[in-house]
Amino acid sequence: MTKQRKAVALISGGLDSLLAVKMIQEQGIYVEGINFFTGFCVEGHTHAIRNNDKEKAKRNNALWSAEQLGIKLHIIDVIDEYKDVLINPKHGYGTNMNPCLDCKIFMVQKAKQWIQENGFDFIITGEVLGQRPMSQTKSKFPIVAKQSGADDLLVRPLCARNLEPTLPEIEGWLDREKLGNLSGRSRKPQFAMAKEFGFEDFAQPAGGCCFLTDKFYSAKLVDLWQSNGHKEYEFDDIMLLKVGRHIRPAPHFKIIIARDEGEGRFMQGYRKEFISINPDSHRGSLALIDGTPTAEDLELVASIVARYGQGKNEEIVTMTIAQKNGDKRDLDVKPFNDDAKLAEWQV
């Protein structure tokens, strides 16, 4: 009897990985998925927190994709291991703080370890030749394969016929002619394939689930590193970069102001770790202060937070300042009205 070959797929939750797995399943290969949790994924947090995302499905797209495919998904926490990838990327950053090539090498390397430990035969990714300039080019694909240690056990089903044959193709586990030859940045071929396979709902855009590709998030991350004087970070640090309006009036402190009720509820969980400010006389947003503000700084912070509440046009607004230990005091301030300064201080 022919041995049942098994593959593990890197599942991002996007359309490309969904299609890549389906193509391999169509050839009779048993597939399971892996989703590496770095802490920088967009969908798992922001969509669930913000009120303006309330119309979006509250789902983990990787889990949802696995359900559509009928495969088991392994979600593996790599938050601590990933720190070195982000802090010291051998191949540098992309347009923002995205270490895409190092990230792909890291994840494929982890997948290689996984297949060795679990008796699987090869690895699948949803990469498309030419789709992403930093990591998905003909010159970069061999770097990922070699430096991850996966070598010819790494199969990219969507564009395989544009690449050298891999071991699963050479050994006849896969029919090369049934693999794809996609290239370029157009998404039309993937949409056509999705329709052919019967997928009517899928995450968009593929590969766009990493905060590190976002210029605004990246700016906040760089600001955090500069403020701390080092690049180390904790999970709570990167979580708070995902929410709120970040304003730094001075090097020694920063204000995080909730933009809606959803963010305010989320930030409530951090009130014992930061000084917090809340409007008292008028409705408004909760704010956290990251750093070591002076008494004079707190008056400035209170006036800035008042600017974003319903009392922004009033002469005086009462704000409640709560220390980490729970001690509170009220402060009457005039709402800040220098929008040019706020724009300058915006992180």
Phi and psi in degrees as GROMACS dihedral restraints (atoms count N, CA, C in turn):
[ dihedral_restraints ]
;  ai    aj    ak    al  type     phi  dphi    fc
    3     4     5     6     1   -72.7    20    10
    4     5     6     7     1   133.2    20    10
    6     7     8     9     1   -67.7    20    10
    7     8     9    10     1   135.8    20    10
    9    10    11    12     1   -71.7    20    10
   10    11    12    13     1   114.2    20    10
   12    13    14    15     1   -83.1    20    10
   13    14    15    16     1   146.2    20    10
   15    16    17    18     1  -127.7    20    10
   16    17    18    19     1   137.3    20    10
   18    19    20    21     1  -126.9    20    10
   19    20    21    22     1   151.3    20    10
   21    22    23    24     1  -113.3    20    10
   22    23    24    25     1   137.6    20    10
   24    25    26    27     1  -114.0    20    10
   25    26    27    28     1   138.5    20    10
   27    28    29    30     1   -77.4    20    10
   28    29    30    31     1   115.3    20    10
   30    31    32    33     1  -107.3    20    10
   31    32    33    34     1   111.9    20    10
   33    34    35    36     1   -89.1    20    10
   34    35    36    37     1   -25.6    20    10
   36    37    38    39     1   104.2    20    10
   37    38    39    40     1    -4.9    20    10
   39    40    41    42     1   -88.5    20    10
   40    41    42    43     1   176.0    20    10
   42    43    44    45     1   -66.1    20    10
   43    44    45    46     1   -39.2    20    10
   45    46    47    48     1   -61.5    20    10
   46    47    48    49     1   -46.1    20    10
   48    49    50    51     1   -68.0    20    10
   49    50    51    52     1   -32.6    20    10
   51    52    53    54     1   -60.6    20    10
   52    53    54    55     1   -46.9    20    10
   54    55    56    57     1   -69.0    20    10
   55    56    57    58     1   -39.6    20    10
   57    58    59    60     1   -60.1    20    10
   58    59    60    61     1   -44.1    20    10
   60    61    62    63     1   -64.5    20    10
   61    62    63    64     1   -44.0    20    10
   63    64    65    66     1   -60.4    20    10
   64    65    66    67     1   -40.2    20    10
   66    67    68    69     1   -61.0    20    10
   67    68    69    70     1   -40.3    20    10
   69    70    71    72     1   -74.0    20    10
   70    71    72    73     1   -38.7    20    10
   72    73    74    75     1   -59.8    20    10
   73    74    75    76     1   -36.4    20    10
   75    76    77    78     1   -62.3    20    10
   76    77    78    79     1   -19.4    20    10
   78    79    80    81     1   -97.8    20    10
   79    80    81    82     1    13.1    20    10
   81    82    83    84     1    82.6    20    10
   82    83    84    85     1    14.2    20    10
   84    85    86    87     1   -87.1    20    10
   85    86    87    88     1   137.4    20    10
   87    88    89    90     1   -78.9    20    10
   88    89    90    91     1   129.4    20    10
   90    91    92    93     1  -126.3    20    10
   91    92    93    94     1   137.7    20    10
   93    94    95    96     1  -123.0    20    10
   94    95    96    97     1   160.7    20    10
   96    97    98    99     1  -114.7    20    10
   97    98    99   100     1   155.8    20    10
   99   100   101   102     1  -128.8    20    10
  100   101   102   103     1   134.7    20    10
  102   103   104   105     1  -125.0    20    10
  103   104   105   106     1   116.1    20    10
  105   106   107   108     1   -89.6    20    10
  106   107   108   109     1   120.5    20    10
  108   109   110   111     1   -92.1    20    10
  109   110   111   112     1   109.0    20    10
  111   112   113   114     1   -95.1    20    10
  112   113   114   115     1   -16.8    20    10
  114   115   116   117     1    98.5    20    10
  115   116   117   118     1    -7.7    20    10
  117   118   119   120     1  -107.8    20    10
  118   119   120   121     1    16.2    20    10
  120   121   122   123     1   -80.0    20    10
  121   122   123   124     1   136.7    20    10
  123   124   125   126     1   -69.6    20    10
  124   125   126   127     1   -54.0    20    10
  126   127   128   129     1   -64.6    20    10
  127   128   129   130     1   -30.9    20    10
  129   130   131   132     1   -69.7    20    10
  130   131   132   133     1   -16.0    20    10
  132   133   134   135     1  -127.4    20    10
  133   134   135   136     1   -59.9    20    10
  135   136   137   138     1   -59.5    20    10
  136   137   138   139     1   -44.0    20    10
  138   139   140   141     1   -63.0    20    10
  139   140   141   142     1   -28.4    20    10
  141   142   143   144     1   -85.1    20    10
  142   143   144   145     1   -18.4    20    10
  144   145   146   147     1   -94.0    20    10
  145   146   147   148     1   -50.3    20    10
  147   148   149   150     1   -78.8    20    10
  148   149   150   151     1   139.0    20    10
  150   151   152   153     1   -64.6    20    10
  151   152   153   154     1   -35.0    20    10
  153   154   155   156     1   -73.1    20    10
  154   155   156   157     1    -3.2    20    10
  156   157   158   159     1  -104.2    20    10
  157   158   159   160     1    13.5    20    10
  159   160   161   162     1   -66.2    20    10
  160   161   162   163     1   -21.4    20    10
  162   163   164   165     1   -79.0    20    10
  163   164   165   166     1   -16.6    20    10
  165   166   167   168     1   -78.9    20    10
  166   167   168   169     1   148.6    20    10
  168   169   170   171     1   -62.3    20    10
  169   170   171   172     1   129.4    20    10
  171   172   173   174     1   -85.9    20    10
  172   173   174   175     1    79.6    20    10
  174   175   176   177     1  -139.8    20    10
  175   176   177   178     1   154.9    20    10
  177   178   179   180     1   -86.5    20    10
  178   179   180   181     1   113.3    20    10
  180   181   182   183     1   -65.9    20    10
  181   182   183   184     1   -26.7    20    10
  183   184   185   186     1   -66.4    20    10
  184   185   186   187     1   -46.4    20    10
  186   187   188   189     1   -63.5    20    10
  187   188   189   190     1   -41.3    20    10
  189   190   191   192     1   -63.0    20    10
  190   191   192   193     1   -42.5    20    10
  192   193   194   195     1   -61.8    20    10
  193   194   195   196     1   -43.7    20    10
  195   196   197   198     1   -60.7    20    10
  196   197   198   199     1   -37.3    20    10
  198   199   200   201     1   -65.6    20    10
  199   200   201   202     1   -41.7    20    10
  201   202   203   204     1   -63.1    20    10
  202   203   204   205     1   -33.1    20    10
  204   205   206   207     1   -87.0    20    10
  205   206   207   208     1   -14.5    20    10
  207   208   209   210     1    71.6    20    10
  208   209   210   211     1    34.4    20    10
  210   211   212   213     1  -118.5    20    10
  211   212   213   214     1   158.7    20    10
  213   214   215   216     1   -77.6    20    10
  214   215   216   217     1   138.1    20    10
  216   217   218   219     1  -118.7    20    10
  217   218   219   220     1   130.3    20    10
  219   220   221   222     1  -103.6    20    10
  220   221   222   223     1   114.3    20    10
  222   223   224   225     1   -96.2    20    10
  223   224   225   226     1   117.5    20    10
  225   226   227   228     1  -115.6    20    10
  226   227   228   229     1   123.5    20    10
  228   229   230   231     1   -76.2    20    10
  229   230   231   232     1   116.6    20    10
  231   232   233   234     1  -124.2    20    10
  232   233   234   235     1    25.0    20    10
  234   235   236   237     1   -53.9    20    10
  235   236   237   238     1   -50.1    20    10
  237   238   239   240     1   -70.0    20    10
  238   239   240   241     1   -42.0    20    10
  240   241   242   243     1   -65.0    20    10
  241   242   243   244     1   -32.3    20    10
  243   244   245   246     1   -72.5    20    10
  244   245   246   247     1   -19.1    20    10
  246   247   248   249     1   -55.7    20    10
  247   248   249   250     1   -42.9    20    10
  249   250   251   252     1   -66.9    20    10
  250   251   252   253     1   -32.5    20    10
  252   253   254   255     1   -62.3    20    10
  253   254   255   256     1   -45.3    20    10
  255   256   257   258     1   -74.2    20    10
  256   257   258   259     1   -40.9    20    10
  258   259   260   261     1   -76.3    20    10
  259   260   261   262     1   -37.1    20    10
  261   262   263   264     1  -128.4    20    10
  262   263   264   265     1    63.2    20    10
  264   265   266   267     1   -71.8    20    10
  265   266   267   268     1   120.5    20    10
  267   268   269   270     1   -59.9    20    10
  268   269   270   271     1   -35.5    20    10
  270   271   272   273     1  -101.4    20    10
  271   272   273   274     1     9.4    20    10
  273   274   275   276     1    79.9    20    10
  274   275   276   277     1  -175.2    20    10
  276   277   278   279     1  -101.4    20    10
  277   278   279   280     1   162.4    20    10
  279   280   281   282     1   -85.5    20    10
  280   281   282   283     1  -145.2    20    10
  282   283   284   285     1   -61.7    20    10
  283   284   285   286     1   -33.4    20    10
  285   286   287   288     1  -117.4    20    10
  286   287   288   289     1  -134.2    20    10
  288   289   290   291     1   -99.2    20    10
  289   290   291   292     1    30.7    20    10
  291   292   293   294     1   -93.0    20    10
  292   293   294   295     1   112.2    20    10
  294   295   296   297     1   -88.4    20    10
  295   296   297   298     1    60.3    20    10
  297   298   299   300     1   -56.0    20    10
  298   299   300   301     1   -45.6    20    10
  300   301   302   303     1   -67.3    20    10
  301   302   303   304     1   -45.5    20    10
  303   304   305   306     1   -64.0    20    10
  304   305   306   307     1   -36.7    20    10
  306   307   308   309     1   -62.6    20    10
  307   308   309   310     1   -46.4    20    10
  309   310   311   312     1   -64.9    20    10
  310   311   312   313     1   -42.2    20    10
  312   313   314   315     1   -58.7    20    10
  313   314   315   316     1   -45.9    20    10
  315   316   317   318     1   -59.5    20    10
  316   317   318   319     1   -47.6    20    10
  318   319   320   321     1   -69.7    20    10
  319   320   321   322     1   -38.8    20    10
  321   322   323   324     1   -68.4    20    10
  322   323   324   325     1   -36.7    20    10
  324   325   326   327     1   -61.6    20    10
  325   326   327   328     1   -43.1    20    10
  327   328   329   330     1   -64.9    20    10
  328   329   330   331     1   -37.7    20    10
  330   331   332   333     1   -66.5    20    10
  331   332   333   334     1   -36.7    20    10
  333   334   335   336     1   -62.5    20    10
  334   335   336   337     1   -43.5    20    10
  336   337   338   339     1   -60.6    20    10
  337   338   339   340     1   -40.1    20    10
  339   340   341   342     1   -65.1    20    10
  340   341   342   343     1   -44.4    20    10
  342   343   344   345     1   -67.7    20    10
  343   344   345   346     1   -31.4    20    10
  345   346   347   348     1   -67.7    20    10
  346   347   348   349     1   -37.9    20    10
  348   349   350   351     1   -78.0    20    10
  349   350   351   352     1   -21.7    20    10
  351   352   353   354     1  -116.8    20    10
  352   353   354   355     1     7.8    20    10
  354   355   356   357     1    71.2    20    10
  355   356   357   358     1    31.0    20    10
  357   358   359   360     1   -96.0    20    10
  358   359   360   361     1   164.2    20    10
  360   361   362   363     1   -99.2    20    10
  361   362   363   364     1   -37.1    20    10
  363   364   365   366     1  -156.7    20    10
  364   365   366   367     1   177.8    20    10
  366   367   368   369     1  -120.4    20    10
  367   368   369   370     1   141.8    20    10
  369   370   371   372     1  -117.7    20    10
  370   371   372   373     1   139.2    20    10
  372   373   374   375     1  -129.4    20    10
  373   374   375   376     1   163.4    20    10
  375   376   377   378     1   -96.3    20    10
  376   377   378   379     1    20.2    20    10
  378   379   380   381     1   -65.2    20    10
  379   380   381   382     1   147.9    20    10
  381   382   383   384     1  -126.0    20    10
  382   383   384   385     1   130.0    20    10
  384   385   386   387     1   -57.4    20    10
  385   386   387   388     1   124.7    20    10
  387   388   389   390     1    83.3    20    10
  388   389   390   391     1     3.7    20    10
  390   391   392   393     1   -79.0    20    10
  391   392   393   394     1   -35.4    20    10
  393   394   395   396     1  -129.8    20    10
  394   395   396   397     1   126.0    20    10
  396   397   398   399     1   -66.7    20    10
  397   398   399   400     1   -25.2    20    10
  399   400   401   402     1   -86.8    20    10
  400   401   402   403     1   -33.4    20    10
  402   403   404   405     1  -126.4    20    10
  403   404   405   406     1   -14.7    20    10
  405   406   407   408     1  -117.0    20    10
  406   407   408   409     1    61.7    20    10
  408   409   410   411     1  -126.0    20    10
  409   410   411   412     1   165.1    20    10
  411   412   413   414     1   -64.3    20    10
  412   413   414   415     1   -28.9    20    10
  414   415   416   417     1   -80.3    20    10
  415   416   417   418     1   -26.4    20    10
  417   418   419   420     1   -89.0    20    10
  418   419   420   421     1   -28.8    20    10
  420   421   422   423     1   -55.4    20    10
  421   422   423   424     1   -46.2    20    10
  423   424   425   426     1   -64.7    20    10
  424   425   426   427     1   -30.5    20    10
  426   427   428   429     1   -64.3    20    10
  427   428   429   430     1   -44.1    20    10
  429   430   431   432     1   -62.2    20    10
  430   431   432   433     1   -46.7    20    10
  432   433   434   435     1   -61.6    20    10
  433   434   435   436     1   -43.9    20    10
  435   436   437   438     1   -74.9    20    10
  436   437   438   439     1   -50.3    20    10
  438   439   440   441     1   -72.8    20    10
  439   440   441   442     1   -20.4    20    10
  441   442   443   444     1   -82.1    20    10
  442   443   444   445     1   -19.4    20    10
  444   445   446   447     1    86.4    20    10
  445   446   447   448     1     1.2    20    10
  447   448   449   450     1   -77.2    20    10
  448   449   450   451     1   -30.5    20    10
  450   451   452   453     1    49.7    20    10
  451   452   453   454     1  -127.0    20    10
  453   454   455   456     1   -87.6    20    10
  454   455   456   457     1    17.1    20    10
  456   457   458   459     1   -93.9    20    10
  457   458   459   460     1     0.8    20    10
  459   460   461   462     1   -98.0    20    10
  460   461   462   463     1   115.2    20    10
  462   463   464   465     1  -111.8    20    10
  463   464   465   466     1   132.9    20    10
  465   466   467   468     1  -114.9    20    10
  466   467   468   469     1    85.2    20    10
  468   469   470   471     1   -57.4    20    10
  469   470   471   472     1   -33.5    20    10
  471   472   473   474     1   -70.0    20    10
  472   473   474   475     1   -24.6    20    10
  474   475   476   477     1  -131.3    20    10
  475   476   477   478     1    18.3    20    10
  477   478   479   480     1   -56.1    20    10
  478   479   480   481     1   -36.3    20    10
  480   481   482   483     1   -74.8    20    10
  481   482   483   484     1    -6.8    20    10
  483   484   485   486     1   -92.3    20    10
  484   485   486   487     1    -1.7    20    10
  486   487   488   489     1  -121.8    20    10
  487   488   489   490     1   171.3    20    10
  489   490   491   492     1   -65.6    20    10
  490   491   492   493     1   144.6    20    10
  492   493   494   495     1   -59.0    20    10
  493   494   495   496     1   140.9    20    10
  495   496   497   498     1   -95.7    20    10
  496   497   498   499     1   172.1    20    10
  498   499   500   501     1   -57.2    20    10
  499   500   501   502     1   -45.2    20    10
  501   502   503   504     1   -58.9    20    10
  502   503   504   505     1   -29.8    20    10
  504   505   506   507     1   -77.6    20    10
  505   506   507   508     1   -43.9    20    10
  507   508   509   510     1   -63.3    20    10
  508   509   510   511     1   -40.0    20    10
  510   511   512   513     1   -79.6    20    10
  511   512   513   514     1    -7.6    20    10
  513   514   515   516     1    85.9    20    10
  514   515   516   517     1     9.7    20    10
  516   517   518   519     1   -68.9    20    10
  517   518   519   520     1   -31.6    20    10
  519   520   521   522     1  -122.7    20    10
  520   521   522   523     1   143.7    20    10
  522   523   524   525     1   -89.5    20    10
  523   524   525   526     1   109.7    20    10
  525   526   527   528     1   -57.6    20    10
  526   527   528   529     1   -34.9    20    10
  528   529   530   531     1   -68.1    20    10
  529   530   531   532     1   -15.8    20    10
  531   532   533   534     1   -96.4    20    10
  532   533   534   535     1     2.8    20    10
  534   535   536   537     1   -92.4    20    10
  535   536   537   538     1   168.7    20    10
  537   538   539   540     1   -88.6    20    10
  538   539   540   541     1   167.8    20    10
  540   541   542   543     1  -133.9    20    10
  541   542   543   544     1    38.1    20    10
  543   544   545   546     1   -69.4    20    10
  544   545   546   547     1   150.0    20    10
  546   547   548   549     1  -157.8    20    10
  547   548   549   550     1   155.6    20    10
  549   550   551   552     1    91.1    20    10
  550   551   552   553     1  -179.4    20    10
  552   553   554   555     1   -97.5    20    10
  553   554   555   556     1    -6.9    20    10
  555   556   557   558     1   -64.9    20    10
  556   557   558   559     1   140.4    20    10
  558   559   560   561     1   -99.1    20    10
  559   560   561   562     1    -5.0    20    10
  561   562   563   564     1   -57.5    20    10
  562   563   564   565     1   -41.9    20    10
  564   565   566   567     1   -61.6    20    10
  565   566   567   568     1   -37.8    20    10
  567   568   569   570     1   -67.1    20    10
  568   569   570   571     1   -38.7    20    10
  570   571   572   573     1   -63.4    20    10
  571   572   573   574     1   -39.0    20    10
  573   574   575   576     1   -65.5    20    10
  574   575   576   577     1   -41.5    20    10
  576   577   578   579     1   -64.8    20    10
  577   578   579   580     1   -40.4    20    10
  579   580   581   582     1   -59.8    20    10
  580   581   582   583     1   -43.2    20    10
  582   583   584   585     1   -63.7    20    10
  583   584   585   586     1   -41.2    20    10
  585   586   587   588     1   -63.2    20    10
  586   587   588   589     1   -39.2    20    10
  588   589   590   591     1   -82.2    20    10
  589   590   591   592     1    -9.0    20    10
  591   592   593   594     1    88.0    20    10
  592   593   594   595     1    17.8    20    10
  594   595   596   597     1   -88.2    20    10
  595   596   597   598     1   113.7    20    10
  597   598   599   600     1  -100.3    20    10
  598   599   600   601     1   -17.5    20    10
  600   601   602   603     1  -132.2    20    10
  601   602   603   604     1   128.4    20    10
  603   604   605   606     1  -158.5    20    10
  604   605   606   607     1   158.7    20    10
  606   607   608   609     1   -71.9    20    10
  607   608   609   610     1   145.8    20    10
  609   610   611   612     1  -133.1    20    10
  610   611   612   613     1   143.8    20    10
  612   613   614   615     1   -86.8    20    10
  613   614   615   616     1   158.6    20    10
  615   616   617   618     1   -63.3    20    10
  616   617   618   619     1   137.7    20    10
  618   619   620   621     1    76.8    20    10
  619   620   621   622     1    -2.8    20    10
  621   622   623   624     1   -93.9    20    10
  622   623   624   625     1    26.8    20    10
  624   625   626   627     1   -98.6    20    10
  625   626   627   628     1    11.3    20    10
  627   628   629   630     1  -107.2    20    10
  628   629   630   631     1   124.2    20    10
  630   631   632   633     1   -61.7    20    10
  631   632   633   634     1   -25.8    20    10
  633   634   635   636     1   -68.2    20    10
  634   635   636   637     1   -14.4    20    10
  636   637   638   639     1   -86.9    20    10
  637   638   639   640     1    -6.3    20    10
  639   640   641   642     1   -91.6    20    10
  640   641   642   643     1   127.2    20    10
  642   643   644   645     1   -67.3    20    10
  643   644   645   646     1   -31.2    20    10
  645   646   647   648     1   -72.9    20    10
  646   647   648   649     1   -43.8    20    10
  648   649   650   651     1   -63.9    20    10
  649   650   651   652     1   -42.1    20    10
  651   652   653   654     1   -60.6    20    10
  652   653   654   655     1   -40.2    20    10
  654   655   656   657     1   -62.1    20    10
  655   656   657   658     1   -39.3    20    10
  657   658   659   660     1   -66.7    20    10
  658   659   660   661     1   -37.9    20    10
  660   661   662   663     1   -65.6    20    10
  661   662   663   664     1   -45.2    20    10
  663   664   665   666     1   -62.0    20    10
  664   665   666   667     1   -41.3    20    10
  666   667   668   669     1   -61.2    20    10
  667   668   669   670     1   -41.1    20    10
  669   670   671   672     1   -60.5    20    10
  670   671   672   673     1   -47.2    20    10
  672   673   674   675     1   -62.6    20    10
  673   674   675   676     1   -42.8    20    10
  675   676   677   678     1   -65.8    20    10
  676   677   678   679     1   -39.8    20    10
  678   679   680   681     1   -65.7    20    10
  679   680   681   682     1   -41.6    20    10
  681   682   683   684     1   -76.9    20    10
  682   683   684   685     1   -22.0    20    10
  684   685   686   687     1    81.3    20    10
  685   686   687   688     1    10.6    20    10
  687   688   689   690     1  -159.3    20    10
  688   689   690   691     1   169.6    20    10
  690   691   692   693     1   -99.5    20    10
  691   692   693   694     1     2.5    20    10
  693   694   695   696     1   -67.9    20    10
  694   695   696   697     1   152.7    20    10
  696   697   698   699     1  -153.5    20    10
  697   698   699   700     1   158.6    20    10
  699   700   701   702     1  -109.6    20    10
  700   701   702   703     1   165.1    20    10
  702   703   704   705     1   -59.7    20    10
  703   704   705   706     1   -40.9    20    10
  705   706   707   708     1   -62.2    20    10
  706   707   708   709     1   -33.8    20    10
  708   709   710   711     1   -58.7    20    10
  709   710   711   712     1   -49.5    20    10
  711   712   713   714     1   -75.6    20    10
  712   713   714   715     1   -23.7    20    10
  714   715   716   717     1   -67.8    20    10
  715   716   717   718     1   -44.1    20    10
  717   718   719   720     1   -69.9    20    10
  718   719   720   721     1   -22.3    20    10
  720   721   722   723     1   -68.4    20    10
  721   722   723   724     1   -17.8    20    10
  723   724   725   726     1   -84.4    20    10
  724   725   726   727     1   -14.1    20    10
  726   727   728   729     1  -126.0    20    10
  727   728   729   730     1   156.1    20    10
  729   730   731   732     1    81.2    20    10
  730   731   732   733     1   169.9    20    10
  732   733   734   735     1   -95.7    20    10
  733   734   735   736     1   121.4    20    10
  735   736   737   738     1  -101.7    20    10
  736   737   738   739     1   122.0    20    10
  738   739   740   741     1  -129.1    20    10
  739   740   741   742     1   128.7    20    10
  741   742   743   744     1  -119.8    20    10
  742   743   744   745     1    94.4    20    10
  744   745   746   747     1   -73.2    20    10
  745   746   747   748     1   -21.9    20    10
  747   748   749   750     1  -150.2    20    10
  748   749   750   751     1   157.7    20    10
  750   751   752   753     1   -60.8    20    10
  751   752   753   754     1   -26.4    20    10
  753   754   755   756     1   -92.8    20    10
  754   755   756   757     1     1.4    20    10
  756   757   758   759     1  -159.2    20    10
  757   758   759   760     1   157.4    20    10
  759   760   761   762     1  -136.7    20    10
  760   761   762   763     1   148.1    20    10
  762   763   764   765     1  -108.4    20    10
  763   764   765   766     1   135.6    20    10
  765   766   767   768     1  -116.7    20    10
  766   767   768   769     1   114.0    20    10
  768   769   770   771     1  -111.2    20    10
  769   770   771   772     1   124.0    20    10
  771   772   773   774     1   -60.9    20    10
  772   773   774   775     1   138.4    20    10
  774   775   776   777     1   -93.7    20    10
  775   776   777   778     1   -15.5    20    10
  777   778   779   780     1  -157.7    20    10
  778   779   780   781     1   178.2    20    10
  780   781   782   783     1   -64.2    20    10
  781   782   783   784     1   -34.5    20    10
  783   784   785   786     1   -61.4    20    10
  784   785   786   787     1   -46.5    20    10
  786   787   788   789     1   -66.6    20    10
  787   788   789   790     1   -36.6    20    10
  789   790   791   792     1   -61.0    20    10
  790   791   792   793     1   -43.3    20    10
  792   793   794   795     1   -63.2    20    10
  793   794   795   796     1   -41.3    20    10
  795   796   797   798     1   -63.5    20    10
  796   797   798   799     1   -44.9    20    10
  798   799   800   801     1   -69.4    20    10
  799   800   801   802     1   -20.0    20    10
  801   802   803   804     1   -55.6    20    10
  802   803   804   805     1   -31.7    20    10
  804   805   806   807     1   -67.0    20    10
  805   806   807   808     1   -10.7    20    10
  807   808   809   810     1  -108.7    20    10
  808   809   810   811     1     9.3    20    10
  810   811   812   813     1   -67.0    20    10
  811   812   813   814     1   -22.7    20    10
  813   814   815   816     1   -84.1    20    10
  814   815   816   817     1    -6.7    20    10
  816   817   818   819     1  -106.1    20    10
  817   818   819   820     1   -12.5    20    10
  819   820   821   822     1  -138.0    20    10
  820   821   822   823     1   156.2    20    10
  822   823   824   825     1   -67.4    20    10
  823   824   825   826     1   137.1    20    10
  825   826   827   828     1  -125.2    20    10
  826   827   828   829     1   153.4    20    10
  828   829   830   831     1  -132.9    20    10
  829   830   831   832     1   133.5    20    10
  831   832   833   834     1  -135.4    20    10
  832   833   834   835     1   137.6    20    10
  834   835   836   837     1   -62.3    20    10
  835   836   837   838     1   139.6    20    10
  837   838   839   840     1  -109.9    20    10
  838   839   840   841     1   -45.7    20    10
  840   841   842   843     1   -81.9    20    10
  841   842   843   844     1   -18.7    20    10
  843   844   845   846     1  -140.1    20    10
  844   845   846   847     1   156.7    20    10
  846   847   848   849     1   -66.4    20    10
  847   848   849   850     1   144.7    20    10
  849   850   851   852     1  -176.8    20    10
  850   851   852   853     1  -166.9    20    10
  852   853   854   855     1   -99.4    20    10
  853   854   855   856     1   145.5    20    10
  855   856   857   858     1   -70.6    20    10
  856   857   858   859     1   143.3    20    10
  858   859   860   861     1  -132.7    20    10
  859   860   861   862     1   145.3    20    10
  861   862   863   864     1  -112.9    20    10
  862   863   864   865     1   147.1    20    10
  864   865   866   867     1  -112.9    20    10
  865   866   867   868     1   118.7    20    10
  867   868   869   870     1  -102.0    20    10
  868   869   870   871     1   112.1    20    10
  870   871   872   873     1   134.4    20    10
  871   872   873   874     1  -156.3    20    10
  873   874   875   876     1  -128.5    20    10
  874   875   876   877     1    76.5    20    10
  876   877   878   879     1   -74.2    20    10
  877   878   879   880     1   148.3    20    10
  879   880   881   882     1   -83.1    20    10
  880   881   882   883     1   174.8    20    10
  882   883   884   885     1   -60.5    20    10
  883   884   885   886     1   -39.3    20    10
  885   886   887   888     1   -65.9    20    10
  886   887   888   889     1   -39.1    20    10
  888   889   890   891     1   -60.4    20    10
  889   890   891   892     1   -38.6    20    10
  891   892   893   894     1   -64.2    20    10
  892   893   894   895     1   -33.3    20    10
  894   895   896   897     1   -66.1    20    10
  895   896   897   898     1   -42.3    20    10
  897   898   899   900     1   -63.3    20    10
  898   899   900   901     1   -44.9    20    10
  900   901   902   903     1   -60.1    20    10
  901   902   903   904     1   -46.3    20    10
  903   904   905   906     1   -59.7    20    10
  904   905   906   907     1   -39.9    20    10
  906   907   908   909     1   -69.7    20    10
  907   908   909   910     1   -34.7    20    10
  909   910   911   912     1   -68.3    20    10
  910   911   912   913     1   -44.4    20    10
  912   913   914   915     1   -64.4    20    10
  913   914   915   916     1   -37.6    20    10
  915   916   917   918     1   -61.1    20    10
  916   917   918   919     1   -31.9    20    10
  918   919   920   921     1   -59.8    20    10
  919   920   921   922     1   -27.1    20    10
  921   922   923   924     1   -99.6    20    10
  922   923   924   925     1    10.3    20    10
  924   925   926   927     1  -107.9    20    10
  925   926   927   928     1  -177.7    20    10
  927   928   929   930     1   -72.6    20    10
  928   929   930   931     1   -11.5    20    10
  930   931   932   933     1   -94.8    20    10
  931   932   933   934     1    16.2    20    10
  933   934   935   936     1   -61.3    20    10
  934   935   936   937     1   -21.9    20    10
  936   937   938   939     1  -101.8    20    10
  937   938   939   940     1     5.5    20    10
  939   940   941   942     1   -84.7    20    10
  940   941   942   943     1   160.7    20    10
  942   943   944   945     1   -71.0    20    10
  943   944   945   946     1   -43.2    20    10
  945   946   947   948     1  -136.2    20    10
  946   947   948   949     1   137.3    20    10
  948   949   950   951     1  -127.3    20    10
  949   950   951   952     1   138.3    20    10
  951   952   953   954     1   -93.2    20    10
  952   953   954   955     1   126.7    20    10
  954   955   956   957     1  -116.6    20    10
  955   956   957   958     1   145.1    20    10
  957   958   959   960     1  -105.1    20    10
  958   959   960   961     1   123.2    20    10
  960   961   962   963     1  -103.7    20    10
  961   962   963   964     1   125.3    20    10
  963   964   965   966     1  -116.1    20    10
  964   965   966   967     1   126.0    20    10
  966   967   968   969     1   -78.3    20    10
  967   968   969   970     1   169.3    20    10
  969   970   971   972     1   -60.1    20    10
  970   971   972   973     1   -31.8    20    10
  972   973   974   975     1   -82.8    20    10
  973   974   975   976     1     0.8    20    10
  975   976   977   978     1    98.9    20    10
  976   977   978   979     1   -11.9    20    10
  978   979   980   981     1   -63.5    20    10
  979   980   981   982     1   137.2    20    10
  981   982   983   984     1  -127.7    20    10
  982   983   984   985     1   153.3    20    10
  984   985   986   987     1  -151.8    20    10
  985   986   987   988     1   151.2    20    10
  987   988   989   990     1   -93.9    20    10
  988   989   990   991     1   149.5    20    10
  990   991   992   993     1  -140.3    20    10
  991   992   993   994     1   125.9    20    10
  993   994   995   996     1   -92.4    20    10
  994   995   996   997     1   125.1    20    10
  996   997   998   999     1  -137.7    20    10
  997   998   999  1000     1   159.1    20    10
  999  1000  1001  1002     1   -91.3    20    10
 1000  1001  1002  1003     1   128.6    20    10
 1002  1003  1004  1005     1   -56.9    20    10
 1003  1004  1005  1006     1   136.2    20    10
 1005  1006  1007  1008     1   -62.6    20    10
 1006  1007  1008  1009     1   137.5    20    10
 1008  1009  1010  1011     1  -129.5    20    10
 1009  1010  1011  1012     1    14.7    20    10
 1011  1012  1013  1014     1   -99.6    20    10
 1012  1013  1014  1015     1    88.2    20    10
 1014  1015  1016  1017     1   -65.6    20    10
 1015  1016  1017  1018     1   -29.2    20    10
 1017  1018  1019  1020     1   -64.2    20    10
 1018  1019  1020  1021     1   -41.6    20    10
 1020  1021  1022  1023     1   -65.0    20    10
 1021  1022  1023  1024     1   -42.6    20    10
 1023  1024  1025  1026     1   -60.8    20    10
 1024  1025  1026  1027     1   -40.5    20    10
 1026  1027  1028  1029     1   -65.0    20    10
 1027  1028  1029  1030     1   -37.6    20    10
 1029  1030  1031  1032     1   -67.6    20    10
 1030  1031  1032  1033     1   -35.8    20    10
 1032  1033  1034  1035     1   -85.6    20    10
 1033  1034  1035  1036     1   -13.4    20    10
 1035  1036  1037  1038     1   -62.3    20    10
 1036  1037  1038  1039     1   130.3    20    10
